[in-house]
Amino acid sequence: MSKTIAILTSGGDSPGMNAAIRAATMVAVAKGHRVLGIRHGYRGLLDGKVGPIGADDVNGILREGGTILHSARSRRFYDAEARGHAREVLTQYGVDALIVIGGNGSLTGLTLMSNPDEAGDWPVRCIGIPASIDNDIALTGLAIGVDTAMNTIVEACDRIADTASAHGRTFIIEVMGRDCGYLAMTSAIASGANMVLFPEAARTEEELVNSIVKTILTVRERHRENQKVVAIKAEGVPTPTERLKSLVDAKLFEATGEDHEDEDVETRVTVLGHVVRGGRPSAFDRLLGSRFGNVAVRAALEGEHRKMVSWLPPMDLPEGAGTRAAADPYCYLVDLPTVLSATKQLLEGQSPLARWRATAFDDLEDVFLL
Ligand code: F6P
């Protein structure tokens, strides 16, 4: 029997969301089902912005950044009454399954909306797809968009390294990631930066300043000709980047007596900001989005409910929290409420993965400096 599957994208967009929309739509249509696209996330759902989408609508979107369904952050959705209205809208449209593509906040919305204590025996099957450049969602190795964002950061860092090298300057490059240091940590390795500052390490402002100054002095001592220093800083580190720069310059002046008016020694700051969130998805994100879209639709049609599709979780899943997806051995279906509690632990630094992230670079600090 033909079913109706609704898809929405929510929260910060991420490159590869379109690949997931496309794959979910094409798999559903090929199997004789109807697909509805909900525009502007949960806000659009509350406003009834729902319409059919077919293979023609998703043709060619694979290579586009952003999301053809548009996205939004909806405060209204925190209200149980609004979520009740959202369930009514979906019921009016005859929806059998809802696929939500988004980050932590979007998956929280889906979990609340499908909570049996609130929704009763509401029959709509709910499946989440992790999509966020931050990679701050637990129990999945990667979310959609992380790889593209990392490639964008690395390209920017390569460019900055050229000019930093020409002038023998220090750059602090701030990258997105909200409260999570994943993007900063991985792009620091992939770009060959001299150091990385991330919130999980929980360093005091003084420790941050001292570590940058130590790096600058060590590089200057070791490399007479190329005195470039690139430090990648996650946006989640509480000290504002401009303040950090001023503190570093002051400390350096104090330590060396060098006058930054006369020399090229003043630190430069680049905040990459939303540049990191846009652009054509990498091949990997196109593939990951396609994988997730395929698995999500098949799971929904098989009656799975309150699950998130996951890709190669980095740690063992908690007992009974998930199973390998029948449609794709690289993917898992994980219990949504468990994903959210594990994500909370991750962001609060309480999970084994969080602890590993917090200490992983301690030992590497000297390696980065070589
Ligand atoms: O969650 C994705 C993200 O890009 C974060 O890295 C960043 O902190 C935030 O969204 C920015 O949000 P907005 O686009 O609403 O300014």
Residues whose N, C-alpha, C, O or C-beta is under 5 A from the ligand:
A	BS01	F6P	G12 D134 M176 G177 R178
